[in-house]
Structures are given as C-alpha cells and as structure tokens.
Amino acid sequence: MSTTTTTAPAKGRTEQRGRRRVEPIYWFFLLPSLILFTLAITVPGVIGITFSFTDSIGVGDWNFNGLTNYIALFSDPAILQSYLFTFGFSVVTVIVVNVIAFLLAVGLTSRIRFMVGLRTVFVIPMVISGIIIAYVFNFLFSNSLPALGEATGASWLQTSLLANPDLAWVAIVIVTAWQAIPGTLLIYIAGLLSVPGDVYEAADLDGASRTQRLLRITMPLVAGYVVINVILGFKGFLNAYDIIKGLTDGGPGTSTRSIAMSIIAGFNGGDYGYQMANATIFFVVAILISLLQLSLTRGRNAL
C-alpha cells in the first residue's frame, strides 16, 4: 500500500512537468504577428478565393457563377500558353542557374588568387532590383548588340532577340539567370565548405583524380544543397514578373507572358473574378510544389 501511495503523487508531478505552462510573454510576441498575418494574408486570400466564383470585374455589383471561371480557364489558349511558358521557362532557368552556380562555387572554393574579391563581384547582381536589370539588358539587346552586329557584319546580332517570338524567352532566361546565380552560388559555397577536408585527403591518398573527387565525393555530399536550390529556384521562377515586364512586357504578342503577368493584366482589364480563379489554381500549384519540397528535403540536414 505504501508503494502505491508514493507512486501516484510522483506520476502527477511528472504530468505537470510534461504540460509546461505557456508564459504570457510568448503570447505578447505571437498575437501581433498572427493578427497582422491574418489581416494581410489570410483574409485577402479567402476573399480572393470567394471572388473566383463570381463574375466580378473588380468594382460594382457581382453575382456568383459557380465553376464557370474555372471551366473557362482550362479551355482558354492564352491561359494555357502562359502556364506552358512559365513552367518551361522555370525548368530551363533552374538547370542553367544551378549548373553555372555550382561550377562557379567549385572554382571559388578552390585555392585561387583574389578568391574573396571574386566572390564579392559575383554576388553584386543579387542586390540590384530586377526591373532595373531588365531595363539595362533591354537596352543592350535592343540597341547595343544590333549596333555591334552591324559594325562587325554579324547578321545574327543585327536583330534583337526580344523582337523574335521564338527566341525572346532565351533573353529572359539569360537575364533571370544573371540575377539568380549569386543566391544559388552562396548556398553551394556553404555546402562545399561544409565538406570535411579529411575526405579529400583520403581521396588523394587513393589516387583519385579531380574529376573523380567532384563526381564521387563532392556531388553526393552536397546533394541536399542541390535539392534545396532546385526547389527554391523553381518556386521563385514560377512567380517571374518584373524581369519579363521590363524586357518584353509579355511579347512579342503573348509569347513570353507568364502566369503572374496574366493575372495582373486581368485585374487591370476587368477580368477580376476570372483571374482570381487563375490565381487560385496557381496557389494550389504552389502548395503542391511546397509539399514536394518538404518530401524531398525531409530528413536532410544539409542546412
């Protein structure tokens, strides 16, 4: 009986320790942020999804029209083309950015002169506004390169890439990659610097070449960083707007119009409810990509 008497209070104290009381100061810091997030993100999001089931033009009266907007989206060639362009552009840009950034990271973590200075130079594009970069490259593609083509007799340079509906996306990829590479580069440098030097020393003792070290040691050890860069880059490029706006404004025609540009153009053109449905579908796509990111990075301790 004495054993039972002493065990019960001990169990009660254990349960009390397990249920820690939340300090009021935590709520003091949490509630303002929660309220701001709800008012700035959650409430507008719910209102926007609601309007996606209406015929609203953004102002005035509106009526519910059910799934009419969603059904129309899947049969609208302009919307489908914007999704096709955005996903194709994102895939190509992710590949270009990660390949170049990884190779630069390998070079900038090697024993080379002016390593710190070169790292600083390569990071500069990351701190410049996208729209400013777009206008600068617009001038280069529209004026400087054609002038250089005329001066050198290179016919392929005399016509601006931005005026070619089949090649304008190449210019967008170039400019987007130029701005995105520094951020990806920094992550790869962090990954490469986290690889223990003992691993490379052991590889040298085994007679491994530089190519073998890169493919069989470096790549597997920074695989987590590759996954993170690919997922984050793809999600970011899906939202492409400012660089495309400054370079081509979605042209020639609508050949380089992204999803974000279609949504914003619809808001300004009286297709509020219709483009809210488009934005809702885009939101669902982003959620699915985020879930993919979580599934691919779960259990990885790269960062």
C-alpha positions in Angstrom: 0.0 0.0 0.0 2.8 2.4 0.8 4.3 1.9 -2.7 1.0 2.8 -4.4 0.7 5.9 -2.2 4.1 7.3 -3.1 3.8 6.5 -6.8 0.6 8.4 -7.5 1.9 11.8 -6.5 5.1 11.2 -8.4 3.1 10.4 -11.5 1.1 13.6 -11.0 4.2 15.7 -10.8 5.5 14.1 -14.0 2.4 15.0 -15.8 2.6 18.6 -14.6 6.2 18.8 -15.8 5.1 17.4 -19.2 2.4 20.1 -19.6 4.5 23.2 -19.3 2.6 26.4 -18.8 2.9 28.9 -21.7 4.4 32.1 -20.5 2.3 35.2 -21.2 5.3 36.9 -22.8 5.1 34.3 -25.7 1.5 35.4 -26.5 2.6 39.0 -26.3 5.0 38.4 -29.2 2.9 35.9 -31.1 -0.5 37.6 -31.2 0.6 40.9 -33.1 2.3 38.8 -35.8 -0.7 36.4 -36.0 -3.1 39.3 -36.3 -1.1 41.0 -39.0 -0.7 37.8 -40.9 -4.4 37.1 -40.7 -5.4 40.6 -41.9 -2.7 40.9 -44.6 -2.6 37.3 -46.0 -5.4 35.0 -44.8 -8.4 37.4 -45.0 -7.5 38.7 -48.5 -6.8 35.2 -49.6 -10.2 33.9 -48.5 -11.9 37.0 -50.1 -10.0 36.4 -53.4 -11.0 32.7 -53.5 -14.6 33.7 -52.9 -14.5 36.2 -55.8 -13.1 33.4 -58.1 -16.7 32.0 -58.1 -18.2 35.3 -59.2 -18.4 37.5 -62.4 -16.8 40.5 -60.6 -14.9 43.0 -62.7 -13.2 44.4 -59.6 -15.8 47.1 -58.8 -19.5 47.4 -58.7 -22.1 44.6 -58.5 -21.3 41.0 -59.0 -23.0 37.6 -59.0 -22.0 34.1 -58.2 -21.4 32.0 -61.3 -20.2 28.7 -59.7 -17.4 27.0 -61.5 -17.8 28.9 -64.8 -14.4 30.7 -64.4 -12.6 27.5 -63.7 -14.1 25.7 -66.6 -13.3 28.6 -68.9 -9.7 28.7 -67.7 -9.0 25.1 -68.9 -10.2 26.0 -72.4 -8.5 29.4 -72.7 -5.5 29.1 -75.0 -3.9 32.3 -73.6 -4.0 30.9 -70.1 -2.7 27.5 -71.1 0.1 29.2 -73.1 1.1 31.2 -70.1 1.3 28.1 -67.9 3.3 26.3 -70.6 5.7 29.2 -71.0 6.1 29.7 -67.2 6.8 26.1 -66.5 9.2 25.7 -69.5 11.0 28.8 -68.6 11.3 27.8 -65.0 12.7 24.3 -65.8 15.3 25.7 -68.3 16.3 28.5 -65.9 16.7 26.2 -62.9 19.1 24.0 -64.9 21.1 26.9 -66.3 21.3 28.6 -62.9 22.3 25.5 -60.9 24.9 24.3 -63.4 26.7 27.6 -63.6 26.4 28.4 -59.9 27.8 25.0 -58.9 30.7 25.3 -61.3 31.4 28.8 -60.0 31.2 27.6 -56.4 33.7 24.9 -57.1 36.1 27.4 -58.6 35.6 30.0 -55.8 36.3 27.4 -53.1 39.5 26.3 -54.7 42.9 27.7 -53.9 42.8 30.6 -56.3 44.1 34.2 -56.0 41.6 37.0 -55.2 39.0 34.4 -54.1 37.3 36.8 -51.6 37.2 39.6 -54.1 35.8 37.4 -56.9 33.0 36.2 -54.5 32.0 39.8 -53.9 31.9 40.6 -57.6 29.7 37.5 -58.4 27.2 38.4 -55.6 26.6 42.0 -56.8 23.7 41.1 -59.3 21.7 39.8 -56.3 21.4 43.2 -54.7 20.2 45.0 -57.8 16.5 45.4 -58.5 15.1 43.1 -61.1 13.3 45.8 -63.0 16.5 47.9 -63.2 18.4 44.8 -64.5 15.6 44.2 -67.1 15.7 47.8 -68.4 19.5 47.7 -68.7 19.5 44.4 -70.6 16.6 45.7 -72.7 18.8 48.5 -73.9 21.7 46.1 -74.6 19.5 43.6 -76.5 17.6 46.3 -78.5 20.4 48.8 -79.2 24.0 47.7 -78.3 24.0 44.2 -79.7 22.3 45.2 -83.0 24.8 48.0 -83.4 27.6 45.6 -82.7 26.2 43.3 -85.3 26.1 46.0 -87.9 29.6 47.1 -87.2 31.0 43.6 -87.4 28.8 42.3 -90.2 27.3 39.6 -87.9 23.8 39.2 -89.3 22.6 37.1 -86.4 23.3 40.0 -84.0 21.6 42.7 -86.1 18.1 41.7 -85.0 17.1 41.9 -81.3 16.3 38.7 -79.5 13.4 40.5 -77.8 11.7 41.0 -81.2 11.8 37.3 -82.1 8.8 35.4 -80.7 10.7 32.2 -81.0 13.9 33.4 -79.2 12.7 36.1 -76.8 12.5 33.5 -74.0 16.2 32.9 -74.4 16.9 36.6 -73.4 14.6 36.2 -70.4 16.5 33.1 -69.3 19.8 34.9 -69.7 18.8 37.9 -67.6 17.0 35.9 -65.0 19.9 33.6 -64.6 22.3 36.5 -64.3 20.4 37.8 -61.3 19.6 34.4 -59.7 23.0 32.8 -59.9 24.6 34.7 -56.9 22.0 33.5 -54.4 22.4 29.9 -55.6 26.1 30.4 -55.6 26.2 31.3 -51.9 24.3 28.2 -51.0 26.6 26.0 -53.0 29.7 27.7 -51.4 28.3 27.0 -48.0 27.7 23.3 -49.0 31.2 22.9 -50.4 32.8 24.5 -47.3 30.9 22.0 -45.1 32.6 19.0 -46.7 35.4 17.8 -44.4 38.9 18.2 -45.7 39.8 14.7 -44.5 37.6 13.2 -47.1 39.6 14.9 -49.9 42.9 13.9 -48.3 41.8 10.3 -48.2 40.8 10.5 -51.9 44.2 12.0 -52.8 45.9 9.1 -51.0 43.8 6.6 -53.0 44.9 8.4 -56.2 41.5 9.9 -57.2 41.6 12.5 -59.9 39.9 15.9 -59.7 37.0 14.6 -61.8 36.5 11.6 -59.6 36.6 13.7 -56.5 34.0 16.0 -58.0 31.6 13.2 -59.1 32.1 10.7 -56.4 32.7 12.8 -53.3 31.6 16.4 -53.8 28.4 15.8 -55.6 27.0 13.2 -53.2 27.9 15.2 -50.2 26.2 18.4 -51.4 23.2 16.6 -52.9 21.0 18.2 -50.2 22.0 21.7 -51.3 21.2 20.8 -54.9 17.7 19.7 -54.0 17.1 22.9 -52.0 18.4 25.1 -54.7 16.3 23.4 -57.4 13.1 23.5 -55.4 13.5 27.1 -54.2 14.6 28.3 -57.7 11.7 26.6 -59.4 9.2 28.1 -57.0 10.8 31.5 -57.4 10.9 31.4 -61.2 7.2 30.4 -61.3 6.5 33.9 -59.9 8.5 35.6 -62.7 7.2 39.1 -63.4 9.5 42.1 -63.1 12.3 40.9 -65.4 9.8 39.8 -68.1 7.9 43.1 -67.7 11.0 45.1 -68.2 12.4 43.0 -71.1 9.4 42.0 -73.3 6.2 43.0 -71.4 5.0 39.6 -72.4 5.7 40.0 -76.1 6.2 39.7 -78.9 2.4 39.1 -78.8 1.9 36.9 -75.8 4.7 34.5 -76.4 6.5 35.4 -73.1 3.6 36.2 -70.9 4.0 34.5 -67.5 1.2 33.4 -65.2 1.8 36.3 -62.9 1.5 38.7 -65.8 -1.7 37.2 -67.0 -3.2 37.5 -63.5 -2.2 41.2 -63.1 -3.2 42.1 -66.6 -6.7 40.6 -65.9 -7.0 42.5 -62.7 -6.3 45.8 -64.6 -8.5 44.8 -67.5 -11.8 44.0 -65.7 -11.4 40.2 -65.5 -11.1 40.2 -61.7 -13.2 37.1 -60.9 -11.8 35.2 -63.9 -8.1 35.9 -62.9 -8.9 35.2 -59.2 -9.8 31.7 -60.4 -6.5 31.7 -62.2 -4.7 32.9 -59.1 -6.4 30.2 -57.0 -5.2 27.5 -59.3 -1.7 28.9 -59.3 -1.9 29.0 -55.5 -2.8 25.3 -55.4 0.1 24.5 -57.8 2.5 26.4 -55.4 1.2 24.4 -52.5 1.8 21.1 -54.3 5.3 22.2 -55.1 5.9 23.2 -51.5 4.7 19.7 -50.4 7.1 18.2 -52.9 9.9 20.3 -51.4 9.0 19.0 -47.9 9.0 15.4 -49.1 12.4 15.8 -50.9 14.1 17.6 -48.1 12.7 15.7 -45.1 15.4 14.1 -43.2 18.2 16.0 -45.0 20.5 18.0 -42.7 22.3 20.0 -45.5 21.5 23.4 -44.0 
